[in-house]
């Protein structure tokens, strides 16, 4: 069974109006790790820089939240990761909406191909190198 997990939260909320600090993400990443272990998603879509950093910490990888990485697909040992804009960013900057929308199209196609063709096909078709 294929599962998808969208997350905007790092599980410990910083003060309103600022991004979470690395120390806050590290202190609370255990909660996200537990959720991922229970859900065992096929695809994780971290929405925003905080959740993308948390996924990087959990998986000991270097998926970075940068403009060029939004919508790219990465295979990280157990699941695919597709970084996405935080919805609040899109509301503040409507110019981001086309990329926001196209990222959901990528996720939809990825799930369809995973279901039809399997992991190896999806890795070869979608994935970017982390190196």
Number of C-alpha atoms within 10 A of each C-alpha: 6 11 12 17 15 15 19 18 19 26 18 14 13 13 8 7 6 8 13 19 12 12 9 17 23 15 13 15 20 15 13 19 15 11 12 16 10 9 11 17 18 19 24 23 24 26 23 23 21 23 26 28 24 25 28 17 17 15 14 10 13 13 23 16 20 13 12 9 16 20 22 19 25 21 20 17 7 11 17 25 25 26 29 28 26 18 15 11 15 15 11 9 10 10 11 15 15 10 16 20 13 13 21 15 13 16 21 12 14 24 21 14 16 18 13 11 11 13 18 9 14 21 16 10 12 16 17 13 9 11 6
